Amino acid sequence: MAVKKNILVVGALLSSTLLSACTQFEAKPLDQIIQAKQAPANSLSTFSNPADIPANAACKQASCVTIQKSSLGKIFLLMASGITSGMTPQWYDLKPLVVSFEKSGNRLALIGENYNSIYSEIRTVNLIQSFEVISEDANSITFDWGQGLKSFVLQRSYDVDAPRGNVDLTDSSLASLPVIDSFVTGIKFDEKNIELNQLSKIRSDNIKVGSDKSLNHEPREETLNMNIQIRAYDLSKNFKAKEYDSSRRVGFFVTKYRKLGYSKEMTNLITKWDISPEKGPIKVRVSEAVPEDYLTAVTEGALYWNKVFGRDVIQVVTGVPVDAKPEDRSIIVRWIPWLDSGAAYAIGQSDPLTGELLRAQVFMPSVFTSVGSADLVKLNGDVPVVAAGAIACDLTPSLLALNKIAREAGDSQRLRLAQDSVRATVAHELGHALGMRHNFAGSSSAKVSTQEIYESAKTYLRDPNHQGLETSTSIMDYVSGIDDILMSGRIKYAALSYDKMAMDWAYSDNNTALDEKISRYCTDDDIAVANSQGLQIYGCERFDAGNNPLLRKYLDAVDERDDLVKVLFASIIGRLYPADQPGVVRNLETVLADTVKWGRANIDLSFVSQVLFDSTKAGQPAASFASLTAVKTGKIMYARLGLDEQLMKERAASLKEVGGYAAMLNGLMRDKNGNINMKWLDQQIEELKAAPYLAGGKTLGGREYVLTEAQQRKILKFMDSLRPVNDKILLAGGATLLPKLNEAVEDANGAKSIVTSLLGQNLLDEAEAESLTALYLDLAQAATGTVVVKVGPGLAKEVTLPYSWLKADEKAYFGKLLSSQGLRFDMTLRVAKARSEQLQKIAGLLSEIDPSLDPVTEPNLTALPLRLLTGGLVDAAAAAWLKAEIEVLTALSKIQ
């Protein structure tokens, strides 16, 4: 025991001594370390071609470089960038490395400097590669670059502040990109740097899962065309590094750097540019591959950031060669003719010690020039053709001189929307190149209402000077459809509020610019945290819309119903008279056959249902959403258990703006006169039949069209053919918004589970319950016609009965509108009212058959239809009608 005690005492004393020593040691500031080892700014003072090649015969068969001995041990920056081969080449921009050169014996080493070690007084380095020394003299060393680098340190150019960041500073090993074979294609020397190009064959093996679930190794390789630049490391005097916002009110990519004395904590320095006047503007170099139709939009997307900065920080340079390499203090915008690409993207390279951005690239596939008919109809005031004399059909003067005017002259509206899409996408990707991360809470933070968005959209195409709307507080959000177009229109004139707040903060010395009243911030990491628990974040989802996602999803469904025929007609004539082929008129039958796949209205209210209903699966909580507050404050498990109080407040506020749960269902199921909307498609077809544009007009693409009477009939017949697939589409949508009680539900993977989904607490009051009761009764009474049946002795009496729109099982299912489950009040009396009306309906027919029959006193009401049929008192149609109504009555009796 004494021995153990002595060990503890000694250990404590030793720990105290070590801690004391650590506390007393003061590491030399980084700038002093760098300045002491600063390489010559002029690269030609360090690197050159071998001075006397004849004297170095070996250099005739080698890739020789001469380095001055005075530059050994000095600090350089190595920047590697490359492009893959294949059908869809991708660029590699690797994280820059701080390096030095050292000689030992006949080898020259390229050393990776390590400034993140906790042992500041002990130098630790990484060996990148060594090279053979060919010759040396008193002042210089000539070495063979050989086949180039045999491996590349594989660190991403961007890092994030989350724990899952791309760089683990405690790991002594580095991810690498091994080179199998390589070929040096050139070495250039200039005042800025030495530039080396090499073709590198690298391993890119795959591990595939076999049909027997075994893991199979698949050897693969690909070629990279790599460009390596080595220049003096320059610690900018004007650049002010800034730590990331630990409160996470704004988001930037970061560079991780050590925190002195710690191994698990680190400093996250945001990536940003030096925008001091001494440095001059950041050049956005636009590829000559950008079509002239979109050059102005690309330029506007770039210059948007000058509005954000409040001064001219960005300078646009056009006509840059397509094969141009990345340059310092510039962002190159590459245009890729790729019509089925999934995304644009940006990559950049920053100082690994300070976070200063040095250069970046943006890749713009031409897919962003595509525009859909539904958006065009909505942005044209819900009119599927161009109104006579509409200003939006005119091309701007700058477009009149374009070489491709013949293709676009009849497509001015599509061109304008495509330009909007390009402008917004370029601005978004440049935001990444300027260091900013996604902010998916931008749309939910916007101050404009849904009504303002819809009203503004109606006039957008008709007003060439429309100034758009701030439908999201940030261009770093993902929005789509009319929100994207209106936001893109807005950035031509003003900075979006979050973007300005974020940049004001990034280039200030304090946090006073941060204000969540301006905008909330939510990014990919937040979504990943929520997704790890099977949740989404309400108000922070990719491509959500507006500051009330619930309302927008509901209105999307309503628009799908109300605009189906208009959108289909616009699509039909747009493809019949293609805007990009002015002399072509396609075959109508072919166009109609191709339109069938879009003929069913997509009334998808699953998002709304997930927000409004609290669910359990197999008796366990199964929440779908969390609030952003719960995610950021570490209370994600509360959300998973359905205990997210902030989410409850947000959904209640969202539902209130819709008008309430009952208003939502009534708005979906009823027409403008308050009747059950069984004939919504018929009404739209009648409107089309009476519309003057059925016979002729101008397509949304700008082409004049004329339809013969035969063609008009074919189009109307096609619309008529859509009735069967749309007959009960509103019922399917409405059914999504009904509660579930121990129902078997199948997920996307085919797995079944027992689910209970009840309307969230306090989302329905008694007044709304009355409205739901009336909706159920009207649905139950809705009839598409009548049927004449024969009843009574000898079937002598004819009775006319309503032919219900809903089948018995559908009426039973919608009886859930009367359920008391999850409510703070009882619906029993309302169920009784529905049962009473159902009994009266049944009693009405029974009195015609036999006045003595009473559904209330009938001992076996379920068996009555068959008994009457076999007794010859009703015909088959009457028995079927009666059976269905009794089934509904039985279902009402089971409502809980």
Secondary structure as the mmCIF struct_conf table of DSSP 4:
data_model
#
loop_
_struct_conf.conf_type_id
_struct_conf.id
_struct_conf.beg_label_comp_id
_struct_conf.beg_label_asym_id
_struct_conf.beg_label_seq_id
_struct_conf.end_label_comp_id
_struct_conf.end_label_asym_id
_struct_conf.end_label_seq_id
HELX_RH_AL_P HELX_RH_AL_P1 ALA A 2 GLN A 24
HELX_LH_PP_P HELX_LH_PP_P1 ALA A 27 PRO A 29
HELX_RH_AL_P HELX_RH_AL_P2 LEU A 30 ALA A 36
TURN_TY1_P TURN_TY1_P1 LYS A 37 LYS A 37
STRN STRN1 GLN A 38 GLN A 38
HELX_LH_PP_P HELX_LH_PP_P2 ALA A 39 PRO A 40
BEND BEND1 ALA A 41 ASN A 42
HELX_RH_3T_P HELX_RH_3T_P1 SER A 43 SER A 45
TURN_TY1_P TURN_TY1_P2 THR A 46 THR A 46
STRN STRN2 PHE A 47 SER A 48
BEND BEND2 ASN A 49 ASN A 49
BEND BEND3 ALA A 51 ALA A 51
HELX_RH_3T_P HELX_RH_3T_P2 ILE A 53 ALA A 55
HELX_RH_3T_P HELX_RH_3T_P3 ALA A 57 GLN A 61
BEND BEND4 ALA A 62 ALA A 62
STRN STRN3 CYS A 64 GLN A 68
HELX_RH_3T_P HELX_RH_3T_P4 LYS A 69 SER A 71
TURN_TY1_P TURN_TY1_P3 LEU A 72 GLY A 73
STRN STRN4 ILE A 75 ILE A 75
STRN STRN5 PHE A 76 THR A 84
BEND BEND5 GLY A 86 THR A 88
STRN STRN6 TRP A 91 ASP A 93
STRN STRN7 LEU A 94 LEU A 94
HELX_LH_PP_P HELX_LH_PP_P3 LYS A 95 PRO A 96
STRN STRN8 LEU A 97 SER A 104
TURN_TY1_P TURN_TY1_P4 GLY A 105 ASN A 106
STRN STRN9 ARG A 107 GLU A 113
BEND BEND6 ILE A 118 ILE A 118
TURN_TY1_P TURN_TY1_P5 SER A 120 GLU A 121
BEND BEND7 ILE A 122 ILE A 122
STRN STRN10 VAL A 125 GLU A 136
BEND BEND8 ALA A 138 ASN A 139
STRN STRN11 SER A 140 ASP A 144
TURN_TY1_P TURN_TY1_P6 GLY A 146 GLN A 147
BEND BEND9 LYS A 150 LYS A 150
STRN STRN12 SER A 151 VAL A 153
STRN STRN13 ARG A 156 ARG A 156
BEND BEND10 SER A 157 SER A 157
STRN STRN14 ASP A 159 ASP A 159
BEND BEND11 ASP A 161 ALA A 162
TURN_TY1_P TURN_TY1_P7 PRO A 163 ARG A 164
BEND BEND12 ASN A 166 ASN A 166
TURN_TY1_P TURN_TY1_P8 LEU A 169 THR A 170
BEND BEND13 SER A 172 SER A 173
STRN STRN15 SER A 176 PHE A 189
BEND BEND14 GLU A 191 LYS A 192
STRN STRN16 ILE A 194 ARG A 203
STRN STRN17 ASN A 206 VAL A 209
TURN_TY1_P TURN_TY1_P9 SER A 211 ASP A 212
BEND BEND15 LYS A 213 LYS A 213
STRN STRN18 LEU A 215 GLU A 218
STRN STRN19 GLU A 221 ALA A 232
BEND BEND16 LYS A 237 ASN A 238
STRN STRN20 GLU A 243 GLU A 243
TURN_TY1_P TURN_TY1_P10 SER A 246 SER A 247
BEND BEND17 ARG A 249 VAL A 250
STRN STRN21 PHE A 252 PHE A 252
STRN STRN22 VAL A 254 ARG A 258
TURN_TY1_P TURN_TY1_P11 LEU A 260 GLY A 261
BEND BEND18 SER A 263 LYS A 264
STRN STRN23 MET A 266 ILE A 270
HELX_LH_PP_P HELX_LH_PP_P4 THR A 271 THR A 271
STRN STRN24 LYS A 272 LYS A 272
TURN_TY1_P TURN_TY1_P12 PRO A 277 LYS A 279
HELX_LH_PP_P HELX_LH_PP_P5 PRO A 281 PRO A 281
STRN STRN25 ILE A 282 SER A 287
TURN_TY1_P TURN_TY1_P13 GLU A 288 ALA A 289
BEND BEND19 VAL A 290 VAL A 290
HELX_RH_AL_P HELX_RH_AL_P3 GLU A 292 PHE A 309
TURN_TY1_P TURN_TY1_P14 GLY A 310 GLY A 310
BEND BEND20 ARG A 311 ARG A 311
STRN STRN26 ILE A 314 VAL A 320
TURN_TY1_P TURN_TY1_P15 VAL A 322 ASP A 323
HELX_LH_PP_P HELX_LH_PP_P6 ALA A 324 PRO A 326
TURN_TY1_P TURN_TY1_P16 ASP A 328 ARG A 329
STRN STRN27 SER A 330 ILE A 336
TURN_TY1_P TURN_TY1_P17 LEU A 339 ASP A 340
STRN STRN28 TYR A 345 SER A 350
TURN_TY1_P TURN_TY1_P18 PRO A 352 THR A 354
STRN STRN29 GLU A 356 GLU A 356
STRN STRN30 LEU A 357 PRO A 365
HELX_RH_3T_P HELX_RH_3T_P5 SER A 366 THR A 369
HELX_RH_AL_P HELX_RH_AL_P4 SER A 373 LEU A 379
TURN_TY1_P TURN_TY1_P19 ASN A 380 ASP A 382
BEND BEND21 PRO A 384 VAL A 385
HELX_LH_PP_P HELX_LH_PP_P7 VAL A 386 ALA A 387
TURN_TY1_P TURN_TY1_P20 ALA A 388 GLY A 389
HELX_RH_3T_P HELX_RH_3T_P6 ILE A 391 CYS A 393
BEND BEND22 ASP A 394 ASP A 394
HELX_LH_PP_P HELX_LH_PP_P8 LEU A 395 THR A 396
HELX_RH_AL_P HELX_RH_AL_P5 PRO A 397 LEU A 400
TURN_TY1_P TURN_TY1_P21 ALA A 401 ALA A 401
TURN_TY1_P TURN_TY1_P22 ASN A 403 LYS A 404
HELX_RH_AL_P HELX_RH_AL_P6 ILE A 405 GLU A 408
TURN_TY1_P TURN_TY1_P23 ALA A 409 GLY A 410
HELX_RH_AL_P HELX_RH_AL_P7 SER A 412 ALA A 433
TURN_TY1_P TURN_TY1_P24 LEU A 434 GLY A 435
STRN STRN31 MET A 436 MET A 436
HELX_LH_PP_P HELX_LH_PP_P9 ARG A 437 HIS A 438
TURN_TY1_P TURN_TY1_P25 PHE A 440 ALA A 441
HELX_RH_AL_P HELX_RH_AL_P8 GLY A 442 SER A 445
BEND BEND23 VAL A 448 VAL A 448
HELX_RH_AL_P HELX_RH_AL_P9 THR A 450 TYR A 460
TURN_TY1_P TURN_TY1_P26 LEU A 461 ARG A 462
TURN_TY1_P TURN_TY1_P27 PRO A 464 ASN A 465
BEND BEND24 THR A 471 THR A 473
TURN_TY1_P TURN_TY1_P28 ILE A 475 MET A 476
BEND BEND25 ASP A 477 ASP A 477
HELX_RH_AL_P HELX_RH_AL_P10 GLY A 481 ARG A 490
TURN_TY1_P TURN_TY1_P29 ILE A 491 TYR A 493
HELX_RH_AL_P HELX_RH_AL_P11 SER A 497 ALA A 506
TURN_TY1_P TURN_TY1_P30 TYR A 507 TYR A 507
BEND BEND26 SER A 508 ASN A 511
TURN_TY1_P TURN_TY1_P31 THR A 512 ALA A 513
TURN_TY1_P TURN_TY1_P32 GLU A 516 ILE A 518
HELX_RH_AL_P HELX_RH_AL_P12 ASP A 524 SER A 532
TURN_TY1_P TURN_TY1_P33 GLN A 533 GLY A 534
STRN STRN32 GLN A 536 ILE A 537
TURN_TY1_P TURN_TY1_P34 TYR A 538 GLY A 539
STRN STRN33 CYS A 540 CYS A 540
TURN_TY1_P TURN_TY1_P35 ARG A 542 PHE A 543
BEND BEND27 GLY A 546 ASN A 547
HELX_RH_AL_P HELX_RH_AL_P13 PRO A 549 ASP A 562
TURN_TY1_P TURN_TY1_P36 ASP A 563 ASP A 563
HELX_RH_AL_P HELX_RH_AL_P14 LEU A 564 LEU A 576
BEND BEND28 TYR A 577 TYR A 577
TURN_TY1_P TURN_TY1_P37 ALA A 579 ASP A 580
TURN_TY1_P TURN_TY1_P38 PRO A 582 GLY A 583
HELX_RH_AL_P HELX_RH_AL_P15 LEU A 588 THR A 595
HELX_RH_3T_P HELX_RH_3T_P7 VAL A 596 TRP A 598
BEND BEND29 ARG A 600 ARG A 600
HELX_RH_AL_P HELX_RH_AL_P16 SER A 606 LEU A 612
STRN STRN34 PHE A 613 LYS A 617
TURN_TY1_P TURN_TY1_P39 ALA A 618 GLY A 619
STRN STRN35 GLN A 620 PRO A 621
STRN STRN36 PHE A 625 ALA A 626
HELX_RH_AL_P HELX_RH_AL_P17 LEU A 628 LYS A 632
TURN_TY1_P TURN_TY1_P40 THR A 633 GLY A 634
HELX_RH_AL_P HELX_RH_AL_P18 ILE A 636 ARG A 640
TURN_TY1_P TURN_TY1_P41 LEU A 641 GLY A 642
HELX_RH_AL_P HELX_RH_AL_P19 GLU A 645 VAL A 658
TURN_TY1_P TURN_TY1_P42 GLY A 659 GLY A 659
HELX_RH_AL_P HELX_RH_AL_P20 TYR A 661 MET A 669
STRN STRN37 ARG A 670 ARG A 670
TURN_TY1_P TURN_TY1_P43 LYS A 672 ASN A 673
BEND BEND30 GLY A 674 ASN A 675
STRN STRN38 ILE A 676 ILE A 676
TURN_TY1_P TURN_TY1_P44 MET A 678 LYS A 679
HELX_RH_AL_P HELX_RH_AL_P21 TRP A 680 ALA A 690
HELX_RH_3T_P HELX_RH_3T_P8 PRO A 692 LEU A 694
TURN_TY1_P TURN_TY1_P45 ALA A 695 ALA A 695
STRN STRN39 GLY A 696 LYS A 698
TURN_TY1_P TURN_TY1_P46 LEU A 700 GLY A 701
BEND BEND31 GLY A 702 GLY A 702
STRN STRN40 GLU A 704 VAL A 706
HELX_RH_AL_P HELX_RH_AL_P22 GLU A 709 SER A 721
TURN_TY1_P TURN_TY1_P47 LEU A 722 LEU A 722
HELX_RH_AL_P HELX_RH_AL_P23 ARG A 723 ASN A 726
TURN_TY1_P TURN_TY1_P48 ASP A 727 LYS A 728
HELX_RH_AL_P HELX_RH_AL_P24 ILE A 729 THR A 736
TURN_TY1_P TURN_TY1_P49 LEU A 737 LEU A 737
BEND BEND32 LEU A 738 LEU A 738
STRN STRN41 LYS A 740 GLU A 746
TURN_TY1_P TURN_TY1_P50 ALA A 748 ASN A 749
BEND BEND33 GLY A 750 GLY A 750
STRN STRN42 LYS A 752 LEU A 759
HELX_LH_PP_P HELX_LH_PP_P10 GLY A 760 GLY A 760
TURN_TY1_P TURN_TY1_P51 GLN A 761 ASN A 762
BEND BEND34 LEU A 763 LEU A 763
HELX_RH_AL_P HELX_RH_AL_P25 GLU A 766 GLN A 781
STRN STRN43 ALA A 783 VAL A 791
BEND BEND35 GLY A 792 GLY A 792
HELX_RH_3T_P HELX_RH_3T_P9 PRO A 793 LEU A 795
STRN STRN44 LYS A 797 SER A 804
BEND BEND36 TRP A 805 LEU A 806
HELX_RH_AL_P HELX_RH_AL_P26 ALA A 808 PHE A 814
HELX_RH_3T_P HELX_RH_3T_P10 GLY A 815 LEU A 818
TURN_TY1_P TURN_TY1_P52 GLN A 821 GLY A 822
BEND BEND37 ARG A 824 PHE A 825
HELX_RH_AL_P HELX_RH_AL_P27 THR A 828 ILE A 849
TURN_TY1_P TURN_TY1_P53 PRO A 851 SER A 852
TURN_TY1_P TURN_TY1_P54 PRO A 855 THR A 857
TURN_TY1_P TURN_TY1_P55 PRO A 859 ASN A 860
HELX_RH_3T_P HELX_RH_3T_P11 LEU A 861 ALA A 863
HELX_RH_AL_P HELX_RH_AL_P28 LEU A 864 THR A 870
TURN_TY1_P TURN_TY1_P56 GLY A 871 GLY A 872
BEND BEND38 LEU A 873 LEU A 873
STRN STRN45 VAL A 874 VAL A 874
HELX_RH_AL_P HELX_RH_AL_P29 ALA A 876 SER A 893
TURN_TY1_P TURN_TY1_P57 LYS A 894 LYS A 894
#
